[in-house]
């Protein structure tokens, strides 16, 4: 579960960097490389998150319902930072 929490927060940070830094650099400063680099990093982290959630479900450390909730929450840019408290509670159970 610690891995799920860590990857969720790192992935959420990369999503914010993509939206708040790389996208403005692409459209306001004409630097499309920023989106390529940060977008690639974000994509790799998202796949790592999917893998970590699957492993947590297969190892029965997290229910499929909770894993799906965690997966869904990552599509809202700042939500994983608030959702981490819930993940911490689930980790302690």
N, C-alpha and C positions, 0 to 999 in steps of 0.2 A: 504493500500500500504506500510505503514511502516513495517508491519509484513513481507510482501513479501521481501522487501529489507533486513531486518534483517536476516531472515531465509536463503536467498540466500547467504549472506556473511558468515554466520556461517557454512552453508553446504559446501561452497567453501573452507573454512578454514579446515574443517574436511577432505575434499578430499585431500588437500595438505598434511595434517598430515599423512594420509593413505599412500600416494605415497612417501613422502620424509622422513618419520620417521619410520612408522610401517613396510613397505615393506623391507627397508634395515635391520631393526632389525630382521625380519623373516629370510631373506636369508643370511645376513652377520654375524649375531650374534646368529642365531639359536633360536630365540625367537618367535615362531608362535603365542603366546598369544597376542602380540602387534597388529597383524592384526585382531585377533578375537575381541579384545576390541575396537580398533579404527574403524574397519569395521562395527561393530554393531552400534556404535554411528553414523557413517556416514549414514548407512542405515536408521536409525530412523530419522535423520535430512532430508534425501532425501524424505522420506514419508511425513514429516511435510511440506516440501517445496511444494510437490504435492498438499497437502491439502490446503495450503495457496493460491496457484495459483488458485485452483478450487473455493475457497471462494471468491477471488477477481473477478473472472469472473462471478460467480453467483450473487454477489452484484453489478455488473456492474461498478466496479472500474477499471477494466482492460479488454480489449478486448481479445477474444479468440486468435487472431493472436499474440498479444503482450505476452500473457501468454505462448503460444507455443514457441515464440522466447526466452523468459526467461528460459523455461524448456530446450530447446536445448542448450543454452549457458552454462548450468551447466555441460555439459559433457566435456568441455575444462577446464583443471585445473585452470588457472589463469584468464580466461575470465570474470567470474562474478565480479571481482574487478574492471575491466574497464567498464563493462556493468552497474555498479551501477549508473554511471552518467546518463545514459539513463533512468534507473528506476526512478531516482530522478526527471527528466524532466516529465515523465509520471505521477508521483505523483502530481506534481504541476498543471497539466492540469485539 
